Amino acid sequence: MPELPEVEITARLIGGAAAGASVESALTPGINALKSYDPPLSELTGRTLERVGRRGKLFLVEFDGELTMLVHLMSAGRLQLFDTRASVRDRASRLLVRLDDGRELRLREFGTRQRAWVKLMRAGEVDDEETLAALGPEAWPDPPAFDELLDQPRPLYAVLRDQHVVAGIGRSWVDEILHAAMLSPFKRGSDLEPDEAERLREATVRRLGEAIALYEQVIALPIPDKLPMPLTVHRRNGEPCPRCGDQLEAVFYEDYVMCYCPTCQTEGKLMKDRRLSRLLK
Ligand SMILES: [Zn+2]
């Protein structure tokens, strides 16, 4: 699942490689991922791709003529730039932006659900777009102080992933951040002591920044289908904790898993109570 570091490196690499290229045509094959109707996608023809930016987990692809394409990968999408066009129909493609130098920018989506989406907007509409307008401050590189930001009677595991509170963190990085901060996923945001809030903010900036720095070294175009996420806790239940060596545990939900170290994070307590699990949904 792409989160802030994965979207950031994708935006940097594709923006660096495709800025200045002209659009030959744009289309949305199969299920229509386009959630806007004005301006039409055909307005992109002949435009120059100027920049690929990021806000939270979304891409902002900017074209000349003040057109911006907002792309949300949801849980299983990828934005990829290929040197050539697909020779056979790529069933994962939701959007193709064909560049006149032969390259192709593709929004692809894996798995059975088709939820990734695209909106084409005029520049003046971007700030008011509902998804963007509802986002909290960026989790990286310089979020505001966490004691006020997270001051809510909800578990940290839920508050940190709430894009309205702080933008960019999902189910993978939340496990890493809470482990790095040595805080229980079930501790409530409003119960954070000032030193814990500062520790959590520091862990957030550090872990997300470390991931981006690693990606700068190991990822190249085209963005791979599966990104090499440097996760040390998430989905590693049963393995030794990288800090203390005790066994990492997990709480299982319908379609995902939360991992933590009881020794480092929950004073040795095992969190397997289904009632607790339901509270997080
Ligand atoms: Zn540990």
Boltz pocket constraint, residues with backbone or C-beta under 6 A from the ligand:
constraints:
  - pocket:
      binder: B
      contacts: [[A, 241], [A, 242], [A, 243], [A, 244], [A, 245], [A, 246], [A, 261], [A, 262], [A, 263], [A, 264], [A, 265]]
      max_distance: 6.0
